[in-house]
Amino acid sequence: MTNKLITSRLPTQERQGEIVAAALRLAESNSPAAITTTELAEAVGLSQGALFKHFPNKEAVWLAAMQWLVDNLMQTLTQAAQAADSPGAALRQVFEAHVAFVSRHPGVPRLIFHVLQQPGLPDLKSLAREMMQQYRTLVRQLLHQAIARGDIAADLNLDAAATMFLGQLQGLVMQSLMTGQSATMLRQAPAVFELFQRALRQQP
């Protein structure tokens, strides 16, 4: 009888990518802390021993998943901003691209919350901080460009505006995670961004 765990050999990098993708899929319905290496191995058709040939432990899998998130989310958001014809349009496209990204990868928020809630995990927390710093820098740059164009008030508090932008996204994602309704998040995103945009236009 054929062993179900026997699979074709793949290059290490490709196999690691499969394991990371499987980890994020499993995180769609369970906390990363509760996902076992046995479940990860089964998800990609490997024995537990074969899994450890690619990652020394479960934390290494989540570290690779976080690195994937940093790289792919920031690339997605940067491309969305670059495709816009104005800073204001870029902010909208970044906002909507983020919502769409989470909708495609619902395991991502659970990974972030896992990192924030667990004690220790310095490498994971460092990557999460790096992503947040890159994200805030992107939003601040777009806001600064909008000020230079005269689209929003020159005395805008950039830090507060960036926090508001990210906070609205986090609220949408949290509600989606709690309800399991990513479609609702997609529907609400344009209206939520419109409120943010109106706030920027308010005169003191």
N, C-alpha and C positions, 0 to 999 in steps of 0.2 A: 504494500500500500504506500502511495506517495506521501511523504511528510509535507504537511501544509506549510511548514516553516521554511522549506527549501525554495529559494527564489534565485533568480539570475543574479550574477555578480555585477555590481555597479561600481564605478569609481567612487572613492571615499567621499568626495565633495558632493556628488550627486546623491549618494545614499544619505548623507547628513541632511541635505535639503529635504529629502523625503521624510526623514524623521522629524524635522522641525515643522514641516507642513502638517504631519499627523498630530504632533503635539498641540498645535493651534486648533486643529479640528476637534480634538478631544476636549480642549478648553472651552469650546462653545457651550458645552452642557455640564461642565464640572470644574471645580476649582483646580488650578495647577497643583496645589499642595496635595490634593487627593489622588492625582493621576500617578499610577505606579509605572515603574520601568517595564513590568510585564505587559501592561496595557499598551505602552508605547511600542514595545517590540512586536506585539501581535498586530498592531495597527499597520505595520509595514511588512508583515510576514517574515519577521526575523526571530531567532531565538534570543533570549535575554543575553546570553553570552556574546552573540554576534552584535547586539546593540552596543555592548560595552567596548567593542572594538572601534566604534565610531565616536562614542562619548563616554568618558570615564564614569560619569554619574548623572543623575537626573538634573542637578543644578546646571551642568554643562549644556544640557539640551535647552533649558530655559534661557541660558545666557546666549546661545546661538539664536534662539527665537527672538530675544530682545534686540540683538544686533540686526536680524532680518527686519524687524519692525522699524528700527531707527533708519536703516538704509532705504527701505521701500516707501515708508510713509513720507519721509522728507523729500525723496525724489518725486513722489506723486504731487506733493504740495508745491514744490518748486516749479515743476512743469506746468501746473495749473496757473500759477502766478505769471509765468513767462508767456503764457498763451493769451493773457488779457491785454486789452488796449488802453487800460488806465489803472491807476492804483486802486481806485474804488472797485472796479470790476475784478481786479486781482484778488482783493480781500474776499469778495463774494465767491469767486471760484475756488479759492483755498478752503473756505468754510464748507462749501458743498462737496469738494473733493474729499475732505476729511470725513464727512458724514458717509459718503459713498464707500470710502475705504473700509470704515468700520462695519458697514452693512455687508460688504463682501467678506470680511474677516471678523466675525463676531467673537472669536476667541481672544482677540487682541485686548479688549478692555479687561477681561478676566486676568490676563497676564499682568497688566499694569497694576491692577488692584492687589494681586498676589505679591508683587514686588514691594508695593507700598506698605502692605499689612504685615509682612513677615519680618521678624527681627534678623539682623545680620544681612546677608546677601549683598555685600558691598559692591561687587562687580556689576550685579544687576541694577542696583540703585544708581551707580555711576552712569550706566548707559541711559537710564531713565532721565537723569538730570541733564545729560548731554542732549538728548532729544528735546527736552523742554526748552533748554537754552537756545538751540537752533531754531525751534519753532517761534519762540518769543522774538528772536532777532529778525526772522522773516517778517513777522507781523509788524514789528516796530519800523522796519525799513519801508514797508508799504504805507503805513500811516504817515511816516515822515515825507514820503513822496507825495501823498495826497495833500499834506499841508503846503508843500512847495508849489503845488498846482493851484492852491487856493480853494481846494474842494472842501476842506474842513477848517475849523478854527485854528489859527496859528498858536494859540495858547493851550492847545489840547494836551492833557497829561498823557504822554505816550505809555507810561507804565500802567496807569489805570485802564486805558483803552485796551491795551494788549491783554491785561488780566480779564477784562470783561469779555473780549473775543473768545479767549480760551475757556472761560467759565461757562459761557453759553453752550459751547461745544460739549464740555464735560457734563453739563446738565442733560443735554439731549442723549448722550451716550449712556449715562446712568439710568435714565428712564427706560431706554431701550433694553438695557441689561435686565432691569427689574421686571419688565413686562414681557420680554422676549419678542417684542414687536418692532423689528427694524424698519418695517414699512412705515410705521407711524413717525419714526425719526426722520425718514426721508421726506415725508409730507410736511412735517413741521419746520424743517430746516430753513426754507426760503423766508417764511414769516418771521422766524426768530432772528435771522440775519437782518431783515428789514428794520426790526426794532433797534438793533445795534447801529445800523446806518443812520437812523433818525436821531439817535442819541448823539452821534458825532456832529450832526448838523445843528443841534440846539445851540442857540446863542446865550451867553451868560446874561 
